[in-house]
Amino acid sequence: MSARDGDPREPREPEGPEDPAATSASGEPVNGPEQDRTETSEASGQDRTEVSGTAESPETSEASDPDASGSTAPDDGDAGVRARRVRRRRVSLVTVSVLVLALVAVLAVPTSRDALLRLWCDATGGVCPGEPLPPITEDEEEDWRVRMDPKDAALWGNYVSLGDSYSSGDGAGEYEEGTAEPGECWRSEHAYPRVIEEEFSFDGALGFYACSSHKGSDMLSQVGTPESQIERVTEHTSLVTVGIGGNDLGFIPVLRTCIMRMPLLERTACTDQEEEVTERMDAFEDTLTEVLTEIRDRAPDARVLVLGYPRLFPEQPPGMYYTLSQSDQLWLNTVAQRFNDRIRDTAYQVDGDVYGARQVGSVEFVNVFTALKGHEVSEDDAWLNGIVLGQLGEGLRVDRASFHPTAEGQRSIAERVRLQIEEGPERVLFTSRETLDKVDAEVLHTELGGPLDPVNAVPGSDDTDEAEADEEGNGATEAGAGS
């Protein structure tokens, strides 16, 4: 076997025609140390040139190579080095400039609110919904949390319902005693919280505190008082549903402005409110973030379901609805959709902080925008109350129950909530092991209603005594005013 085909450790002879300059007088190839050093030097010089990203001209190479001309003045060599450094700096500057411009373009022009949310998640280093939870570290071999099935995570404690008229059931009929009066909460037996209570077997009970006409700003300003909805949420609350924001946005006044106008003369009465509506949406994002933070402070293990609002008019309106043109109806649908997007994004951001910090509980968005599809206000079988007609000669009257779901509409909304409870968010759910160990029937019963509720608060507690004293004082004031 020849050396070419045999031991791979043997050096191979060069293939192809031999270079005359590399042969001795006897015709034998020359492979001495001098040639090896020269080839190595040339190869390393070529590598450095390619890595730097700068191509040297032949003249520059010859000027900087002592072997090319026999000798080179030191000044010429220094000039060549300086020239190469200048070129390298220019190339680096151009590259960095291109990268910066590309980054600015991406940040300045997100393709959608989803893209904006993703940019927010990346910029803050948070973990967004849908992403896997970081693995448990060596210091967390025994997790203080318990991973739970979505349904179980919602049912182990009390269920507290908060919100405005869309959550209280205003417009659905059969109201709780004492709530169906002007200025009261109009809590219906057909409201979706009641439907959810019947469909699931909670270890605790339902605390139904949603109230007509309430705003998110009201929920914050009333914290610390017996009237507060948020104070009804306690440590062993496993599920909270909250539908709030329509009154902060002023949706009914917006509708009233659209409707109570001369349809032939005031064609832009709806869309003229665009700027004001957008400003209210911007402000409500901060309000909702505070509301959700307050709820989680009181019930960190709870699944908090944040509901949006349903579409009021058909996707393609068939014609006029009283004084509302087709374009008016489409604009109002768009307002509702945009507001839902704001509510959804706020809920996702809060939940991203929860999940990324390895906390328990969750904040989830429930999309009910199409819950009344095919049964909008102008359809024959509508699941929304339309405009309430006044007495003969009074014309149109936009009552507080106008554009609110009927009993059928509430059941359809309840179906969306039911699916969210059973399917859960796009991530795993955890509950504190310590919370689950402490919960029992007595704890759930005494906590229902919160510490400021004089009916269900723990007897003898300071909070109960203060609430009773406040009630007695209010009663004395009312009696004095009436006498």
C-alpha angles and dihedrals in degrees: 000000000000124000089250092060099030135056109016089210090069114095115253123232114240113262125225129030116341120243108247090212090059097055130087126233090270090055095251118136116254116226101162128152092261093061091045091055092047093051091046092050092049093048094049091047091052091050092052091050093051094046093051089055092231124118113213120215119238090248091056092048093050093047092053096043113084092199093056097067102011095249139021129199114243092235092057090051092051091049091053092051091049091049092052091049092051091051092049092051091050092051091048091049093051092048094050091047092054092049092049092050091049092050092049090051092052094047095044098048111039111180094228144346086271088058089048090052090050091050089050091052092049094045095050095041090235127145113247127212111277095033120111117260112252111260120266112265127227089263090058101054089133107045115215087214132076118221109228141191110252094246094047090047089059101044108047094090144012125322116224121191119203134172147074136302094304088061097037091055099242105176096026097092134224097080128194115264113274095014101084097079134099109283093016131111102258096216110188128207085223096055115123094250089061090048091051091049090056096046098052134048105229117192086225131029142266120272103197109197106144109130134197117249094017121142132202088245089056090053090055098042092050096053108127095029131096089246093061118116092198092056088064089070113092139179096271096049107125099181132032124179117192128179110178140141107068092102092044087055091045092229097163093049088048089053091046090053090050094049104038097066141090102274095206097046107032102049096154098048090115102042093042086074093061098103094047092047092052092051090053091050091052092051094047094059089068091044093052092047089055092046092052091046091053091049093049092047088061099038110022093167096053128108103234112204113197114199127208125206130271125246110260102200133043117274087245107027110217094215145309119344104206102299094344114105123210090259090051091053092048091050092050090050089051092051090053092048094049091048090051089052090055092049091048095049092048091051091049092050093051091047091048089059091047095050097041091052092052092244126154128248126033146239112223135180121228113204110213097157093116097031090112096042111154090013102070122143097278097044122105092242097040121179090197129075109244129208111318111233118224127218120296108293094018094092121202121353123189101214123196090254094052114118091012123127120265122222089278091050091050091052090052091052089048089056090059090049091048092054091050091051092051100039099036128197125312092272141055121280128225135191127193112263090216092054093051091048092054100044120103139146095272093050091049092049096049093045096051109111095019131254094297095055108102092201103052104019120115108277115249096019119136091240091054092050091050092049092049091048090051091051092049090049092049091048092052091049092051092048091050091049092052096049 
